[in-house]
Structures are given as structure tokens and as C-alpha cells.
Amino acid sequence: MAALLTNLRTTVHVSLGLAILLLVVFVGLGWAQMDMRFWEGFARWTHVVSGIMWIGLLWYFNFVQIPNMPNIPDEQKPAIGKVIAPAALFWFRWGAAATVLTGLVVAHLNNYLFSALTLGAMTGFSVPYHIFIGIGMWMALIMAFNVWFVIWPNQKIALGIVEAEADAKPAAARTAMLFSRTNTLLSFPMLVTMAMAQTLFG
């Protein structure tokens, strides 16, 4: 058991195997069918998993790393900037991309993609669910844009991943922090629409 748990890759593979086994058992018993609803559910699962990775790391940066950086001794800070932050930013930005992609798939499979993206205009503003979830989708798209086109480019400068003038690093770090904080601000209302849409309007 210890060998399984000390290797992250093995742990994740076993976890995914258990998830697949659970589905196979329920389908095998006839309690679930591999129809369109199954694939809608599978797409929603991938969306939730991706979103947990993305927002979890967003909150890690904003609730843990950024506030505690001033408390870390200067001689220890390079470990954060050269090891922890680049790894976290890798999963952060790809989690954002996967969340958006899988979210669009979920919306497509449930036949509300274009209506939600137009905030209900495609259905004459007569379906509150499409407007509500559409607001959340646009927040997520803005947040993902910030990740890829503002936060990540500025973090590369701040962390020394790309060459830049020494005085550019503090400015880049501040820009990255402010847009990360913007995403944190948007995260709670975005999650309200994602988590509550089906309950409120389903």
C-alpha cells in the first residue's frame, strides 16, 4: 500500500481505475446505460475534475502562496520561484484550458452552448437557465484568458523563465498578482452559476 501511495502517478492511475470500475459495475448491473446521458455525465465529470484543478490552484496561489511569501526567508524564496511555482503554473494553466474545453462540450451535449454564450438571445431571453449559466461561462472565459494571456506571460518574466530586465520582474509579478486576484474575485460568482444553475432552473 505504501508503494502505491508514495508514487503520485501510480496513485492517480489507481484512482482513475477505481472510477472506471465503478462505472463498469453500474453499467454491468443495468443501473446505468451507456447512452447520451452517460456521455453527458462523463463530460460533466471531466469538467468538474478540470475545474477543481484550476480553481484549487487559483485559490492556492491567492490564499496560501502570495500571502505567505513575505514570511519566507529570502534564502528560501528561490525554491518557491524555481520549483514550486512553475509546476503549479503548469497545472494551473492547463487546468484552465481543460475546464473551458470540457465546459463547452457539456454545453454542446446539453444543447445550450450558443444560447448560453449569447446570454439567452438564441432563445429570445426566455430561458433563465441559459442566461444564468451563460454569465458563468463568460466569467470562466475571461478568467481563462487572464490565465493564458496575462498571468502566465507575466509570471514567466517574474520567475525568470524568460529573459527580461531586472526592473521588469517586480512589475510583471504585480500584474500577474492583480489578474490572479481578479480571477479570485470572479471565481465565487462563476461557481454560483455552475453549481446552482441546474438546481435553480433545472
ABEGO torsion letter per residue (X at the ends): XAAAAABAAAAAAAAAAAAAAAAAAAAAAGABBBBAAAAAAAAAAAAAAAAAAAAAAAAAAAAAAAAAAAABBAAAAAAAAAAAAAAAAAAAAAAAAAAAAAAAAAAAAAGAAAAAAAGGAAAGGABAAAAAAAAAAAAAAAAAAAAAAAAAAAAAAAAGABBBBAAAAAAAAAAAAAAAAAAAAAAAAAAAAAAAAAAAAX
